[in-house]
Amino acid sequence: MVSNVAVFASGGGSNFENLALKSAAAGIEIQVLIADSPDAFAVKRAEKLNIPSVIVDRSAYAGKHEFEKGIREALSEFDIEYIVLAGFMRILSAEFINDFKDRIINLHPSLLPSFKGRNGIEDAFNYGVKVTGVTVHYVDAGIDTGKIIAQAAVIIEDDDTLESLEQKIHQTEYELYPEALKKVLDRRV
């Protein structure tokens, strides 16, 4: 059974594009891309993939409540079962999360609970750990604190740079995210 999803993105959208290309294997159909900025390159990727996109420009709203109301209005045009965050750099309110309880999924570039927040890759690299990774988790009202769905480790080699580690993390994300979504949709998590 295929589930209808909305993908939220803020930037380049490489994880969004990867999910679109692997959507059949993951058991999803991306109904819409929601971007929070008109400059998000993810919108161009959506055009190329013939996936509808809606820009809900955060800067056009007075506050978070109004911004999330704009997102809700955009989502109302589609039959959405899950929201998948792919580089969405906004913290959603507890109210919004509760409205989609256990139906918002996020990808984080570290092995949670370590290195939460915006700079997971850089924080792990600078701390000097030898193993970091990628986590797929449900979104709750905390920051990167929701129930873990899947994780994959990434070894930090002595000759890795921040840039080479970022590439390794992204490659791992591209494999793990579709697999983890499939687990959720098959009701195995």
LUMZA-126617 format. One record per residue (C-alpha): residue number from 1; x, y, z; chain; residue in one letter. Coordinates in pm, 1 decimal. Example, Ala and Ser with C-alpha at 12.3 -4.5 7.8 and 13.67 -1.06 7.14 Angstrom:
BEGIN
<num 1 east 1230.0 north -450.0 up 780.0 chaine A residu A> $
<num 2 east 1367.0 north -106.0 up 714.0 chaine A residu S> $
***
This chain:
BEGIN
<num 1 east 0.0 north 0.0 up 0.0 chaine A residu M> $
<num 2 east 137.2 north 340.4 up -99.9 chaine A residu V> $
<num 3 east 115.8 north 629.2 up 147.0 chaine A residu S> $
<num 4 east 76.0 north 991.6 up 44.6 chaine A residu N> $
<num 5 east 340.7 north 1217.8 up 191.0 chaine A residu V> $
<num 6 east 433.3 north 1583.0 up 198.0 chaine A residu A> $
<num 7 east 804.1 north 1658.7 up 211.8 chaine A residu V> $
<num 8 east 918.8 north 1974.9 up 390.4 chaine A residu F> $
<num 9 east 1254.5 north 2126.4 up 288.8 chaine A residu A> $
<num 10 east 1443.5 north 2450.1 up 340.9 chaine A residu S> $
<num 11 east 1746.1 north 2423.9 up 117.0 chaine A residu G> $
<num 12 east 1903.0 north 2219.9 up -160.4 chaine A residu G> $
<num 13 east 1663.1 north 1930.2 up -145.9 chaine A residu G> $
<num 14 east 1901.2 north 1642.8 up -224.2 chaine A residu S> $
<num 15 east 1725.2 north 1417.5 up 27.4 chaine A residu N> $
<num 16 east 1389.9 north 1521.3 up -117.8 chaine A residu F> $
<num 17 east 1509.1 north 1429.1 up -467.6 chaine A residu E> $
<num 18 east 1649.5 north 1098.3 up -342.9 chaine A residu N> $
<num 19 east 1316.4 north 1013.4 up -180.3 chaine A residu L> $
<num 20 east 1132.3 north 1102.9 up -498.7 chaine A residu A> $
<num 21 east 1358.7 north 876.5 up -704.1 chaine A residu L> $
<num 22 east 1318.3 north 592.0 up -452.7 chaine A residu K> $
<num 23 east 951.6 north 655.7 up -373.5 chaine A residu S> $
<num 24 east 820.4 north 331.7 up -522.2 chaine A residu A> $
<num 25 east 1062.9 north 120.2 up -319.0 chaine A residu A> $
<num 26 east 984.6 north 321.2 up -5.5 chaine A residu A> $
<num 27 east 609.6 north 281.3 up -56.2 chaine A residu G> $
<num 28 east 541.5 north 652.9 up -76.5 chaine A residu I> $
<num 29 east 392.4 north 894.4 up -322.3 chaine A residu E> $
<num 30 east 508.5 north 1250.6 up -272.1 chaine A residu I> $
<num 31 east 202.0 north 1467.1 up -315.5 chaine A residu Q> $
<num 32 east 371.3 north 1801.1 up -249.8 chaine A residu V> $
<num 33 east 693.9 north 1968.4 up -150.1 chaine A residu L> $
<num 34 east 651.9 north 2243.1 up 109.3 chaine A residu I> $
<num 35 east 944.5 north 2488.7 up 110.1 chaine A residu A> $
<num 36 east 983.1 north 2766.6 up 365.0 chaine A residu D> $
<num 37 east 1181.2 north 2995.1 up 135.5 chaine A residu S> $
<num 38 east 1149.7 north 3100.7 up -229.0 chaine A residu P> $
<num 39 east 1527.1 north 3048.5 up -256.0 chaine A residu D> $
<num 40 east 1510.8 north 2678.5 up -165.9 chaine A residu A> $
<num 41 east 1670.7 north 2484.3 up -451.7 chaine A residu F> $
<num 42 east 1440.7 north 2196.0 up -357.1 chaine A residu A> $
<num 43 east 1164.4 north 2381.3 up -547.1 chaine A residu V> $
<num 44 east 1362.9 north 2354.9 up -871.7 chaine A residu K> $
<num 45 east 1415.3 north 1984.3 up -803.9 chaine A residu R> $
<num 46 east 1039.7 north 1943.3 up -755.8 chaine A residu A> $
<num 47 east 972.4 north 2114.8 up -1089.2 chaine A residu E> $
<num 48 east 1218.4 north 1882.3 up -1262.8 chaine A residu K> $
<num 49 east 1048.2 north 1580.4 up -1101.3 chaine A residu L> $
<num 50 east 695.6 north 1707.5 up -1181.1 chaine A residu N> $
<num 51 east 603.8 north 1718.5 up -813.7 chaine A residu I> $
<num 52 east 384.4 north 2007.5 up -699.9 chaine A residu P> $
<num 53 east 552.8 north 2252.6 up -466.1 chaine A residu S> $
<num 54 east 419.1 north 2524.0 up -241.8 chaine A residu V> $
<num 55 east 636.3 north 2797.4 up -96.5 chaine A residu I> $
<num 56 east 520.7 north 2899.2 up 249.7 chaine A residu V> $
<num 57 east 771.6 north 3178.9 up 298.1 chaine A residu D> $
<num 58 east 844.5 north 3208.5 up 669.3 chaine A residu R> $
<num 59 east 950.5 north 3571.7 up 629.1 chaine A residu S> $
<num 60 east 601.0 north 3663.5 up 507.1 chaine A residu A> $
<num 61 east 437.6 north 3568.2 up 839.3 chaine A residu Y> $
<num 62 east 430.1 north 3761.2 up 1165.4 chaine A residu A> $
<num 63 east 502.6 north 3455.2 up 1378.0 chaine A residu G> $
<num 64 east 520.4 north 3079.0 up 1403.1 chaine A residu K> $
<num 65 east 144.4 north 3036.6 up 1452.7 chaine A residu H> $
<num 66 east 64.1 north 3224.1 up 1131.1 chaine A residu E> $
<num 67 east 340.9 north 3041.0 up 943.8 chaine A residu F> $
<num 68 east 206.8 north 2702.8 up 1050.9 chaine A residu E> $
<num 69 east -144.5 north 2812.9 up 956.6 chaine A residu K> $
<num 70 east -4.9 north 2879.8 up 606.8 chaine A residu G> $
<num 71 east 143.7 north 2528.7 up 601.6 chaine A residu I> $
<num 72 east -188.0 north 2377.1 up 710.7 chaine A residu R> $
<num 73 east -367.1 north 2565.4 up 432.6 chaine A residu E> $
<num 74 east -115.9 north 2437.5 up 176.5 chaine A residu A> $
<num 75 east -153.2 north 2080.3 up 305.4 chaine A residu L> $
<num 76 east -533.5 north 2099.8 up 291.8 chaine A residu S> $
<num 77 east -513.5 north 2083.5 up -88.6 chaine A residu E> $
<num 78 east -362.9 north 1733.9 up -69.0 chaine A residu F> $
<num 79 east -451.4 north 1400.1 up 88.3 chaine A residu D> $
<num 80 east -150.4 north 1369.0 up 319.6 chaine A residu I> $
<num 81 east -88.6 north 1076.3 up 552.7 chaine A residu E> $
<num 82 east 268.9 north 1156.6 up 659.9 chaine A residu Y> $
<num 83 east 497.9 north 1458.2 up 670.6 chaine A residu I> $
<num 84 east 861.4 north 1384.0 up 592.2 chaine A residu V> $
<num 85 east 1120.8 north 1643.3 up 688.6 chaine A residu L> $
<num 86 east 1420.3 north 1658.1 up 454.2 chaine A residu A> $
<num 87 east 1643.3 north 1943.2 up 559.0 chaine A residu G> $
<num 88 east 1356.1 north 2149.0 up 697.7 chaine A residu F> $
<num 89 east 1531.8 north 2399.0 up 921.6 chaine A residu M> $
<num 90 east 1233.4 north 2517.5 up 1124.7 chaine A residu R> $
<num 91 east 1119.8 north 2393.8 up 1463.6 chaine A residu I> $
<num 92 east 753.0 north 2303.5 up 1450.9 chaine A residu L> $
<num 93 east 527.5 north 2390.3 up 1744.6 chaine A residu S> $
<num 94 east 399.0 north 2124.7 up 1983.5 chaine A residu A> $
<num 95 east 46.7 north 2207.0 up 1861.7 chaine A residu E> $
<num 96 east 138.0 north 2137.9 up 1498.0 chaine A residu F> $
<num 97 east 321.9 north 1819.1 up 1592.5 chaine A residu I> $
<num 98 east 27.3 north 1695.3 up 1799.9 chaine A residu N> $
<num 99 east -205.2 north 1753.6 up 1504.4 chaine A residu D> $
<num 100 east 8.7 north 1504.3 up 1310.2 chaine A residu F> $
<num 101 east 105.7 north 1280.9 up 1604.1 chaine A residu K> $
<num 102 east 332.6 north 993.7 up 1498.0 chaine A residu D> $
<num 103 east 302.8 north 1107.2 up 1135.4 chaine A residu R> $
<num 104 east 599.0 north 1348.6 up 1112.7 chaine A residu I> $
<num 105 east 935.1 north 1188.1 up 1042.4 chaine A residu I> $
<num 106 east 1275.6 north 1356.3 up 1046.5 chaine A residu N> $
<num 107 east 1626.1 north 1273.7 up 928.7 chaine A residu L> $
<num 108 east 1915.8 north 1385.3 up 1150.3 chaine A residu H> $
<num 109 east 2288.1 north 1369.4 up 1063.7 chaine A residu P> $
<num 110 east 2417.2 north 1211.0 up 1385.3 chaine A residu S> $
<num 111 east 2356.6 north 910.0 up 1604.0 chaine A residu L> $
<num 112 east 2097.3 north 1055.9 up 1837.1 chaine A residu L> $
<num 113 east 2082.2 north 1125.8 up 2123.1 chaine A residu P> $
<num 114 east 2432.0 north 1262.8 up 2056.3 chaine A residu S> $
<num 115 east 2485.1 north 1588.9 up 1866.2 chaine A residu F> $
<num 116 east 2129.5 north 1717.7 up 1848.2 chaine A residu K> $
<num 117 east 2041.8 north 2036.5 up 1666.4 chaine A residu G> $
<num 118 east 2137.6 north 2220.3 up 1351.8 chaine A residu R> $
<num 119 east 2508.8 north 2129.9 up 1329.6 chaine A residu N> $
<num 120 east 2518.4 north 1756.1 up 1402.2 chaine A residu G> $
<num 121 east 2790.8 north 1671.9 up 1149.6 chaine A residu I> $
<num 122 east 3020.9 north 1958.6 up 1243.5 chaine A residu E> $
<num 123 east 2964.3 north 1906.0 up 1616.1 chaine A residu D> $
<num 124 east 3057.1 north 1535.5 up 1593.9 chaine A residu A> $
<num 125 east 3363.1 north 1613.8 up 1381.3 chaine A residu F> $
<num 126 east 3486.8 north 1888.8 up 1611.8 chaine A residu N> $
<num 127 east 3429.6 north 1676.9 up 1922.4 chaine A residu Y> $
<num 128 east 3658.5 north 1413.2 up 1778.2 chaine A residu G> $
<num 129 east 3437.3 north 1105.4 up 1793.3 chaine A residu V> $
<num 130 east 3539.4 north 810.7 up 1577.3 chaine A residu K> $
<num 131 east 3182.6 north 703.1 up 1499.1 chaine A residu V> $
<num 132 east 2887.7 north 921.7 up 1409.7 chaine A residu T> $
<num 133 east 2599.6 north 846.7 up 1177.1 chaine A residu G> $
<num 134 east 2244.4 north 912.1 up 1069.9 chaine A residu V> $
<num 135 east 1916.0 north 881.2 up 1258.8 chaine A residu T> $
<num 136 east 1559.0 north 867.4 up 1130.0 chaine A residu V> $
<num 137 east 1308.6 north 947.5 up 1405.0 chaine A residu H> $
<num 138 east 954.6 north 1053.3 up 1476.6 chaine A residu Y> $
<num 139 east 918.0 north 1422.4 up 1557.8 chaine A residu V> $
<num 140 east 799.5 north 1515.9 up 1903.4 chaine A residu D> $
<num 141 east 788.6 north 1851.0 up 2085.0 chaine A residu A> $
<num 142 east 1159.4 north 1834.7 up 2176.8 chaine A residu G> $
<num 143 east 1454.4 north 1900.0 up 1947.4 chaine A residu I> $
<num 144 east 1568.8 north 1568.5 up 1796.0 chaine A residu D> $
<num 145 east 1420.1 north 1373.9 up 2088.5 chaine A residu T> $
<num 146 east 1148.4 north 1165.6 up 1918.9 chaine A residu G> $
<num 147 east 1136.7 north 786.1 up 1909.8 chaine A residu K> $
<num 148 east 1415.1 north 647.4 up 1691.6 chaine A residu I> $
<num 149 east 1305.2 north 453.1 up 1383.1 chaine A residu I> $
<num 150 east 1644.2 north 361.2 up 1237.4 chaine A residu A> $
<num 151 east 2012.4 north 447.7 up 1266.4 chaine A residu Q> $
<num 152 east 2325.1 north 380.9 up 1062.9 chaine A residu A> $
<num 153 east 2681.5 north 436.1 up 1177.5 chaine A residu A> $
<num 154 east 2946.8 north 626.7 up 983.9 chaine A residu V> $
<num 155 east 3312.9 north 580.3 up 1075.4 chaine A residu I> $
<num 156 east 3524.5 north 894.7 up 1094.3 chaine A residu I> $
<num 157 east 3865.3 north 806.6 up 953.5 chaine A residu E> $
<num 158 east 4183.4 north 986.8 up 1058.0 chaine A residu D> $
<num 159 east 4212.7 north 1147.9 up 714.0 chaine A residu D> $
<num 160 east 3849.0 north 1263.4 up 696.5 chaine A residu D> $
<num 161 east 3783.4 north 1633.3 up 665.3 chaine A residu T> $
<num 162 east 3456.5 north 1798.0 up 755.7 chaine A residu L> $
<num 163 east 3370.1 north 1799.7 up 384.6 chaine A residu E> $
<num 164 east 3448.5 north 1429.1 up 333.5 chaine A residu S> $
<num 165 east 3248.2 north 1341.9 up 645.8 chaine A residu L> $
<num 166 east 2952.8 north 1544.0 up 514.6 chaine A residu E> $
<num 167 east 2965.4 north 1342.9 up 190.9 chaine A residu Q> $
<num 168 east 2973.1 north 1013.6 up 381.6 chaine A residu K> $
<num 169 east 2680.8 north 1122.8 up 598.0 chaine A residu I> $
<num 170 east 2475.6 north 1226.4 up 292.4 chaine A residu H> $
<num 171 east 2540.7 north 893.4 up 117.9 chaine A residu Q> $
<num 172 east 2423.5 north 713.5 up 430.9 chaine A residu T> $
<num 173 east 2114.1 north 935.4 up 448.6 chaine A residu E> $
<num 174 east 2025.6 north 848.4 up 89.0 chaine A residu Y> $
<num 175 east 2021.4 north 477.7 up 176.8 chaine A residu E> $
<num 176 east 1871.2 north 489.6 up 525.1 chaine A residu L> $
<num 177 east 1581.0 north 734.3 up 481.0 chaine A residu Y> $
<num 178 east 1384.6 north 539.4 up 216.7 chaine A residu P> $
<num 179 east 1444.8 north 211.8 up 404.2 chaine A residu E> $
<num 180 east 1326.4 north 363.1 up 732.7 chaine A residu A> $
<num 181 east 1015.1 north 510.2 up 571.6 chaine A residu L> $
<num 182 east 934.6 north 167.4 up 428.4 chaine A residu K> $
<num 183 east 957.6 north 20.5 up 780.1 chaine A residu K> $
<num 184 east 718.1 north 283.6 up 915.2 chaine A residu V> $
<num 185 east 469.1 north 236.2 up 634.4 chaine A residu L> $
<num 186 east 486.0 north -142.0 up 666.2 chaine A residu D> $
<num 187 east 395.2 north -83.9 up 1033.4 chaine A residu R> $
<num 188 east 717.8 north -242.7 up 1156.6 chaine A residu R> $
<num 189 east 807.4 north 59.9 up 1371.6 chaine A residu V> $
***
